[in-house]
């Protein structure tokens, strides 16, 4: 039986793409939180600046940047055809966060679509 270390986990492409996917979803949620809790400015430019300088938006963009680092490592190790379908899994993470944290209503048809995404991403992950 092999022992799992943080180093071995962080060098495994499957672990890397899962981390990238989770960070991408967390980034979306932080951006949503940031723009929801920031007051508009007096004009378009003022509002845009306030939104972009919101701590939530900045944290969300940082999560995206870190997600991109992991994603690039996976593309290098396993190729784009393996890595890119996991981008769809971000929809599942964002869906769950929107439903659990932001109490957004989720139509049943969207749930079926997300189940299809989960099945597809699982099949790709198993194809190693």
N, C-alpha and C positions, 0 to 999 in steps of 0.2 A: 504494500500500500504506500502510495506516495504522500509525502507531507506537503500541505499547501502553505506556502509562505506568501506574504504580500508581494514580494518580488516576482515569484513564479506566476501569481495571479495577474499581476499587471503586465506580464509579457505574453499572456495567452490572448490570442486575437478574439476569441469569443467573449472573454471577460472584458476586454477593451471595448468591444462594440456595445456590450451591455452598459458599461459605464458611460460611454459616449451618448447612448440613447437616453439614459436616465438624466444625465446632465442637460441634455437638450430639452427634455420635458420640464425639468426644474427651471431652466432658463426662461421658458415660455411663461411659467407660472409667476416667476419673479417680475417679469416685464408686465404681465397683467396686473399684478399687485401694485407695481410702481405707477403705472398710468392711471389706475383706478384711484389711488390715494394722492394724486398730485393735482393741485388746482390749476386751471387754465390761466394763461397770461392775458395781456390786453390785446394781443394780436396773434396772427399765425406764427410768426418767427418767435415771439416771446413764449408762446405755448409750447412750441417744438423744443426750445432750449430748456424750459422747465421740465418737460417730460424726459428729455435725454439726460438731464442732470439729476433726475430722481434716483435716490439710493436703490430702489427696487429695480429700475431699468438698468442701472450700472451693474448691479449684482447679476441680473439676468444675462447681460452681455458678457460678463466675465465667465459665467457658467457655460455659455455658448463657445467662448474662446477655448476653454479647457476641454469641452466636448469635441471641438474640432481637432485638438491635438491627438486625442485618442482615436478619432475617426481616421486621421491621416496615417497613423501607425497601422491601423487595420487594413486600409487600402494598400499600403506598402507590402504588408505580409500576406494578405489573402486575395487582394484584387478588388476591383470596383464591383464586379458582379456578386461578390459575397457581401460586401459592406453596404452598398447602397440600399438594398431592400430593408435593412434595419432602420432606415430613416422613416419608413412607414410605421415602425413600432413607436415612434415619437407621438403619433396620433393617439395611441392607446394610453400612453403616460399622460398626455395633455387632457384627454377625455376623463381619466380618473381624477386628476387634480381639479379640473373644472367642476366635476360633479361633487367631489368630496369637500373641497375647500371653498369653492365659489358658489356652490349650490345651484349650478346651472342645470336647466332642464335638458334631458337627453332623450330625443325621439327613439322609438324602438327600432326603426330602420337603421339608424346610426349604430346601434348596438350590434345588429346583425353584420354590418359592414366591418366593425371592429373585430368581431369574432373571425371573419374571413381573413382579415389582416394578420391576426394572431396565428391562424393555421398556416398561412403562407410564410410568415417569418420563421415559424418553427420548422417547417420543411426545409427552408434554406439553411437554417442553423444546423440541422441534422445532416446536411449534405457535405459538410466539411470538405 
